[in-house]
Amino acid sequence: MKNKAIISALLCVCALSLTTAFGLPPARVRAAEPPVIKEAPPAPEFTETERHAELRMRRERVMEKLGPNSLLVLFSAEPRVYTNDVDYKFRQENNLYYLTTLRQQDATLVLVRGAEGPARAILFLPRRNPAAETWTGHMYSAEEARAASGIDEVWEAREFEPFMNAVRSRLTYRPAPQAVLLAPADARPAPSQDFLDAMSKNQAALYLLLTGGERNREYERERAYSAAWMGNTSGLSVRSAWEVFAALRQRKTPYELRLMQHAVDISIEGHQRAQAVASRAKWEYEVEAELDYTYKRRNADNWGYPSIVGCGPNATTLHYEESQGRVRPGDLLLMDAAAEFEHYSADVTRTFPVSGKFSPPQAEIYNIVLAAQEAAFKAVKPGAHLSDVHNAATEVIKDGLLRLGLITDKNSLQYRVWFMHGTSHWLGMNVHDVSARDEGQLDAGMVFTVEPGIYVRPDALDNLPQTPENEKFIAAVRPAFEKYKGVGVRIEDDVVVTTDGYRNLSAALPRTIADIEAFMARAQREVRVGD
């Protein structure tokens, strides 16, 4: 071993002598660069005490908004059928998860508050069934449910209807001891007598998640339950709790923001991995696969919405989800994709050149959208409105489109041929999250997207109604249209309103042309598919 070490040292000296003799400088050790991919950091961790305090605060805020003599019922999500006897992976109803973090099917939460004092929380949970668990996996025990939610009163799920029947009859209810899975030592029958007294005076209310429009597809059980209670003579009126949850969920707590930031961080890594392999991909689905791989690798719940990966003209379709197109050098690739973590979704879009370099026409469109986003950012502050954010972006886009020759009148609606959507939407447990009916002013803790875009669809002019005014417009913009045809650009980031402005949760993902091209150059050298 000693002789080998001596020989190795001599060889190194000889090599150094040879390089000097032939005029070659000794090799220099290059400082290591940070990895080109920004890997998501570890998931945030919370103690049981922190989680219980957060959930207790949420439950208290809900019941404070509902007021005295209120009974809130939240049902777990129903299984969603994929096909025949195959279900989608279970995802809990958002508002039940918001108050409990439970992922158990067939669970029901009841919060009941009398005229005075705090609300009482009762969780109705299926009793563990070893036979069922053999097929579908672990069910929560009462202790596990308490550890997750902080609720220390758990009754068997089959006790829910007897309890509600007692309420309908203005009676208190105490389940049989064997049906009480967990309870404090001083547990009393429910509900309280002052709640029943309020019912006798028609001053009590049953609250359910009742919503209008398409969302009723998710809340059919609530609608049916409401109908069964309507017109009853118990003295319990039926009301919707939807607006209360919407208003509370619109303002994120520091606890929620940590979860949302992690969803964004996973999404950023997914975007960078997908961008890195795009130049070697032949099909859009190969690029999308890098996103899915990253979400699984980082233990995300899922994607927050079906990924949009559109190359070339496909980038001009707002919700293009097929991912079946070719990836061609010279085209732009628009990628609107994000992860969901602990029920909180990110929503991030980047548009980048497959070859790593923007062409001049692509860069012109891109820089208008980027400037529009910067203008929108400047409008984000407490007291402003989402309409202010949209209007700021729209003015920049109209100026840019006029400069490029894609519109002839910035004071008309011509710009909507190329920019046809809003700039922002709320973000949280839904990618298009709930909000109060009167959205009002922006306030600290609100999270939303900023996502202007320009889409020069190849058939845009052909699809305009045939009118003299449109024919004049088409003739005027035709040269510019031919120059930019097939270019679609959207840039989307997630921002949280702060006390003095905003914070961009997704700022770590490159946005400028210089930064994107620099990233692509390094990524194409350093990253292999599946790294």
Protein Blocks (a to p, Z undefined) as FASTA:
>chain_A
ZZmmmmmmmmmmmmmmmmmmnopacdddddddddfbdcddddddddfklmmmmmmmmmmm
mmmmnoghiacdddddddddfbhjaccdddddfklmmmnopabehiacdddddfeocddd
ddddddddfklmmmnopaddfklmmmmnopabdcdfklmmmmmmmmmnopacdddfklmm
bdcfklccdddfklmmmmmnopaccdddddehjllmmmmmmmmmmmmmgopanopacddf
klmmmmmmmpccfklmmmmmmmmmmmmmmmmmmmmmmmmpcbfklmmmmmmmmmmmnopa
bdfbdcdddehjllmpmklcklpaccdehiacdddddddeehiacdddddddfklpacfk
lmmmmmmmmmmmmmmmmmgcghiafklmmmmmmmmmmmmmmmnopafbfkbmklmmmocc
dfbdcddjbfbdcddfblmjadehiacdddddddddfklmmmpccdfklmmmmmmmmmmm
mmmgoiacdddddddddfklcadfklmpcfbfklmmmmmmmmmmmpcghZZ
